[in-house]
């Protein structure tokens, strides 16, 4: 990759690690398909904060949602026969979860129940939903990745509108993954993992998308995964194959590189902390939550009830 300017390089610290009581190294069907068949004790994804500063993460192969309090203590919120990945709050008590096996699931964090929210489209199962984001009107954008890639560029991006309409925005993505809106909600960004890039698409006045383009190109064995946006409009890109988070300006130039442990896999991101300027990352190789202080706060995440998280 050609860089016009040399970006600042910084290192993450470990905030907390998944306790031994929640680890059981074993083979799973998900790991056989997505981790080369290796035995794993968990795979953390989809970090999101509630208003009390608790961090929620999905553990894909074990079908559970975990909560981590501000002191770094863990507990299991819910567990079911699924593969939970991305998560966002719909309201104060309910998490909407993209479940690779089950579609969209709704988790009540008060009582630990999980129930289907949207499991199929016109009786057709999804390929394997991955991540999601909401706009200020309550519309839900989510990616349907499955096993797509350059060999099969048929991954999909959907919008589920407030009135219940499910719209197919893209159907030609080689492995759509993380998804986030620009601060003004005029552009939608999608991480294209197997294409090792991030796509950017304008959202038109009628809600459609047009002139989708490749915004950023990365490199390495596994491309962009989770995305986040800060209030200045910088796009943050978790790159598992490099254990990097790219911090990109509006021209897609890396202005910072935030590094995790070499050889590890940084999968997804969430802003938290008292001022919203602490970036947290899931290190799925080690079962760790990493963190780093930044100079700009993250964009607030919208809920379907019109309130920010």
C-alpha positions as CSV (number, residue, x, y, z in Angstrom):
1,X,0.0,0.0,0.0
2,X,1.3,3.5,-0.9
3,X,1.0,5.9,2.0
4,X,1.4,9.6,1.3
5,X,2.2,10.4,4.9
6,X,3.6,8.1,7.6
7,X,0.7,7.4,10.1
8,X,1.3,7.6,13.8
9,X,1.6,4.0,15.3
10,X,0.2,3.2,18.7
11,X,-0.2,0.1,20.8
12,X,-3.4,-1.3,22.5
13,X,-3.3,-2.3,26.1
14,X,-5.3,-5.3,27.5
15,X,-8.3,-4.2,29.5
16,X,-9.6,-7.7,30.5
17,X,-9.5,-11.3,29.5
18,X,-12.2,-13.9,29.3
19,X,-12.1,-15.8,32.6
20,X,-11.0,-19.5,32.7
21,X,-14.4,-20.5,33.9
22,X,-15.9,-19.5,30.5
23,X,-13.2,-21.3,28.4
24,X,-13.5,-24.8,27.1
25,X,-11.2,-25.5,24.2
26,X,-12.9,-27.8,21.7
27,X,-13.7,-28.2,18.0
28,X,-17.0,-26.7,16.8
29,X,-18.8,-26.7,13.4
30,X,-18.3,-23.0,13.2
31,X,-14.5,-23.2,13.8
32,X,-14.2,-26.1,11.3
33,X,-15.7,-23.8,8.6
34,X,-14.1,-20.5,9.6
35,X,-11.0,-21.2,11.7
36,X,-9.4,-24.0,9.8
37,X,-10.7,-26.7,12.1
38,X,-8.6,-25.6,15.1
39,X,-9.8,-26.1,18.6
40,X,-10.9,-22.8,20.2
41,X,-12.4,-21.8,23.6
42,X,-14.3,-18.8,22.2
43,X,-14.3,-16.1,19.5
44,X,-15.3,-12.7,20.6
45,X,-17.2,-10.2,18.4
46,X,-19.8,-7.4,18.2
47,X,-18.8,-5.2,21.2
48,X,-21.4,-2.6,22.3
49,X,-21.9,-0.6,25.4
50,X,-25.0,0.2,27.4
51,X,-25.6,3.5,29.2
52,X,-24.1,2.2,32.5
53,X,-20.8,1.5,30.8
54,X,-21.2,-2.3,30.6
55,X,-19.6,-3.9,27.5
56,X,-21.5,-6.7,25.7
57,X,-19.7,-9.1,23.4
58,X,-20.8,-12.1,21.4
59,X,-19.0,-15.4,21.6
60,X,-19.8,-17.0,18.2
61,X,-18.9,-20.7,18.6
62,X,-20.4,-21.0,22.1
63,X,-23.7,-19.2,21.2
64,X,-23.6,-16.7,24.1
65,X,-23.6,-13.0,24.9
66,X,-21.3,-11.9,27.7
67,X,-21.4,-8.7,29.7
68,X,-18.2,-7.0,31.1
69,X,-18.7,-4.4,33.8
70,X,-16.5,-1.2,34.0
71,X,-14.2,-3.0,36.4
72,X,-13.5,-5.8,33.9
73,X,-15.7,-8.5,35.5
74,X,-17.5,-10.9,33.2
75,X,-20.8,-12.8,33.3
76,X,-23.0,-14.6,30.8
77,X,-26.2,-12.7,29.8
78,X,-27.7,-15.2,27.4
79,X,-26.9,-18.5,25.7
80,X,-28.7,-20.3,22.9
81,X,-28.3,-22.7,20.0
82,X,-26.8,-20.0,17.7
83,X,-23.7,-18.2,16.5
84,X,-24.0,-14.5,17.7
85,X,-21.9,-11.9,16.0
86,X,-22.7,-8.2,15.7
87,X,-25.0,-6.5,18.3
88,X,-26.7,-3.2,18.8
89,X,-29.3,-2.0,21.4
90,X,-32.8,-1.5,20.0
91,X,-33.9,0.0,23.3
92,X,-32.7,0.1,26.9
93,X,-33.2,-3.6,27.5
94,X,-33.1,-5.4,24.2
95,X,-30.1,-6.3,22.0
96,X,-30.5,-7.0,18.3
97,X,-28.0,-9.7,17.4
98,X,-26.9,-10.9,14.0
99,X,-26.7,-14.6,14.4
100,X,-24.8,-16.5,11.7
101,X,-27.0,-19.5,12.1
102,X,-30.4,-18.1,13.2
103,X,-30.7,-14.7,11.4
104,X,-31.6,-11.6,13.5
105,X,-32.2,-12.5,17.2
106,X,-33.5,-10.3,20.0
107,X,-32.0,-10.7,23.4
108,X,-33.5,-9.3,26.6
109,X,-30.5,-8.5,28.8
110,X,-32.6,-8.3,31.9
111,X,-33.7,-11.9,31.9
112,X,-31.4,-13.5,29.4
113,X,-33.9,-14.7,26.8
114,X,-33.2,-14.9,23.1
115,X,-36.0,-15.1,20.5
116,X,-36.1,-14.8,16.7
117,X,-36.5,-11.3,15.3
118,X,-36.1,-11.9,11.5
119,X,-34.9,-15.4,10.6
120,X,-35.7,-15.5,6.9
121,X,-36.5,-13.3,3.9
122,X,-39.5,-14.4,1.9
123,X,-39.1,-17.9,3.4
124,X,-35.5,-18.0,2.1
125,X,-32.8,-18.4,4.8
126,X,-30.0,-15.9,5.0
127,X,-26.5,-16.9,4.0
128,X,-25.1,-16.0,7.4
129,X,-25.8,-12.6,8.8
130,X,-22.7,-10.8,10.3
131,X,-23.0,-7.2,11.6
132,X,-25.4,-4.3,11.8
133,X,-25.9,-0.6,12.5
134,X,-28.9,1.7,12.9
135,X,-29.6,5.2,11.6
136,X,-31.2,8.0,13.6
137,X,-34.7,7.1,12.2
138,X,-34.4,3.5,13.5
139,X,-33.7,1.8,10.1
140,X,-31.5,-1.2,10.5
141,X,-28.7,-2.0,8.0
142,X,-27.1,-5.4,8.2
143,X,-24.7,-7.6,6.2
144,X,-25.3,-11.2,5.1
145,X,-21.9,-12.7,4.6
146,X,-22.1,-16.5,4.7
147,X,-19.2,-18.1,3.0
148,X,-19.0,-15.6,0.2
149,X,-15.7,-14.3,-1.2
150,X,-13.9,-13.6,-4.4
151,X,-14.9,-17.1,-5.6
152,X,-18.6,-16.3,-4.9
153,X,-19.2,-12.5,-4.7
154,X,-22.9,-12.8,-3.7
155,X,-22.8,-11.4,-0.2
156,X,-25.7,-9.1,0.6
157,X,-26.5,-5.8,2.4
158,X,-30.0,-5.2,3.7
159,X,-32.0,-2.4,5.2
160,X,-34.9,-3.3,7.5
161,X,-37.0,-0.1,7.7
162,X,-39.0,1.0,10.7
163,X,-42.2,0.0,9.0
164,X,-40.9,-3.6,8.5
165,X,-39.9,-3.5,4.9
166,X,-36.8,-5.5,4.1
167,X,-34.8,-4.0,1.2
168,X,-31.9,-5.6,-0.6
169,X,-29.3,-2.8,-1.2
170,X,-26.4,-4.9,-2.5
171,X,-26.1,-8.5,-3.7
172,X,-22.6,-8.7,-5.2
173,X,-20.3,-8.3,-2.2
174,X,-17.4,-10.7,-1.7
175,X,-17.8,-11.2,2.0
176,X,-19.6,-8.2,3.5
177,X,-18.8,-7.8,7.2
178,X,-18.7,-4.6,9.4
179,X,-21.1,-1.8,8.5
180,X,-21.3,1.8,9.7
181,X,-22.9,5.1,8.5
182,X,-21.1,8.5,8.1
183,X,-22.0,11.1,10.7
184,X,-24.4,12.8,8.4
185,X,-25.9,9.4,7.3
186,X,-25.4,10.2,3.7
187,X,-22.9,7.3,3.1
188,X,-22.8,3.7,4.1
189,X,-19.5,1.9,4.6
190,X,-19.1,-1.9,4.4
191,X,-16.0,-3.9,5.2
192,X,-15.4,-6.4,2.4
193,X,-13.3,-9.0,4.1
194,X,-12.3,-11.3,1.2
195,X,-11.8,-8.3,-1.1
196,X,-9.4,-6.8,1.5
197,X,-11.1,-3.4,1.2
198,X,-14.0,-1.1,2.4
199,X,-16.8,-0.1,0.1
200,X,-18.5,3.3,0.3
201,X,-22.0,3.9,-1.1
202,X,-24.1,7.1,-1.2
203,X,-27.6,6.8,0.3
204,X,-30.1,8.6,-2.0
205,X,-33.1,10.7,-1.0
206,X,-35.4,7.8,-1.7
207,X,-33.4,5.4,0.5
208,X,-31.6,3.6,-2.3
209,X,-27.9,3.3,-2.9
210,X,-25.9,4.3,-6.0
211,X,-22.4,4.5,-7.4
212,X,-20.9,2.2,-4.8
213,X,-17.1,2.5,-4.8
214,X,-14.0,1.1,-3.2
215,X,-13.0,3.5,-0.5
216,X,-10.0,1.8,1.1
217,X,-7.7,-1.0,0.2
218,X,-5.8,-3.1,2.8
219,X,-3.6,-6.1,2.5
220,X,-2.7,-9.3,4.3
221,X,-4.3,-12.7,4.9
222,X,-7.6,-11.5,6.3
223,X,-9.2,-8.2,5.3
224,X,-11.3,-5.6,7.1
225,X,-13.8,-6.8,9.7
226,X,-15.5,-4.5,12.2
227,X,-15.9,-0.7,11.5
228,X,-16.5,2.3,13.7
229,X,-16.9,6.0,13.1
230,X,-15.7,9.0,15.2
231,X,-17.4,12.4,15.5
232,X,-14.9,14.0,13.1
233,X,-15.9,11.5,10.4
234,X,-12.8,9.3,10.6
235,X,-13.4,5.7,9.8
236,X,-11.8,3.1,12.0
237,X,-11.2,-0.3,10.4
238,X,-10.4,-3.5,12.4
239,X,-8.0,-5.6,10.3
240,X,-7.8,-9.1,11.8
241,X,-5.0,-10.4,9.5
242,X,-2.7,-7.6,10.6
243,X,-3.9,-7.1,14.2
244,X,-4.3,-3.5,13.2
245,X,-7.0,-0.9,13.4
246,X,-6.6,1.7,10.6
247,X,-7.8,5.2,11.5
248,X,-8.7,6.8,8.1
249,X,-9.4,10.4,7.2
250,X,-12.0,11.5,4.7
251,X,-9.6,10.6,1.8
252,X,-9.1,7.1,3.2
253,X,-5.5,8.0,4.2
254,X,-4.3,6.2,7.4
255,X,-3.6,8.9,10.0
256,X,-3.1,6.4,12.8
257,X,-2.3,2.7,13.0
258,X,-3.4,1.1,16.3
259,X,-1.7,-2.2,16.8
260,X,-2.6,-5.3,18.8
261,X,-0.3,-8.2,19.6
262,X,1.4,-9.6,16.4
263,X,-0.3,-12.7,15.1
264,X,-3.6,-12.0,16.9
265,X,-7.0,-11.2,15.4
266,X,-8.7,-7.8,16.1
267,X,-12.2,-8.4,14.9
268,X,-14.4,-5.5,16.0
269,X,-14.6,-2.1,17.7
270,X,-16.6,0.0,20.1
271,X,-16.1,3.4,21.7
272,X,-16.7,3.7,25.4
273,X,-15.3,5.3,28.6
274,X,-16.6,8.4,30.4
275,X,-15.9,10.8,27.4
276,X,-16.5,8.2,24.7
277,X,-12.9,8.5,23.6
278,X,-11.7,5.1,24.7
279,X,-11.6,2.6,21.8
280,X,-12.2,-1.1,22.7
281,X,-11.4,-4.0,20.4
282,X,-12.1,-7.7,20.6
283,X,-9.0,-9.8,20.3
284,X,-10.6,-13.0,19.2
285,X,-7.3,-15.0,19.2
286,X,-6.7,-14.6,22.9
287,X,-10.2,-13.9,24.2
288,X,-9.1,-10.4,25.3
289,X,-10.6,-7.0,25.3
290,X,-8.1,-4.4,24.3
291,X,-8.4,-0.6,24.8
292,X,-6.6,2.6,23.8
293,X,-7.4,6.3,24.5
294,X,-8.0,8.5,21.5
295,X,-8.3,12.2,21.0
296,X,-11.7,12.1,19.3
297,X,-14.9,10.6,20.6
298,X,-16.8,7.9,18.7
299,X,-20.2,8.6,17.1
300,X,-23.2,7.8,19.3
301,X,-25.0,4.6,18.3
302,X,-28.7,5.0,17.6
303,X,-31.4,2.8,19.0
304,X,-34.7,2.1,17.3
305,X,-36.6,4.1,19.9
306,X,-34.8,7.2,18.6
307,X,-32.4,7.5,21.6
308,X,-28.6,7.2,21.4
309,X,-27.0,4.5,23.4
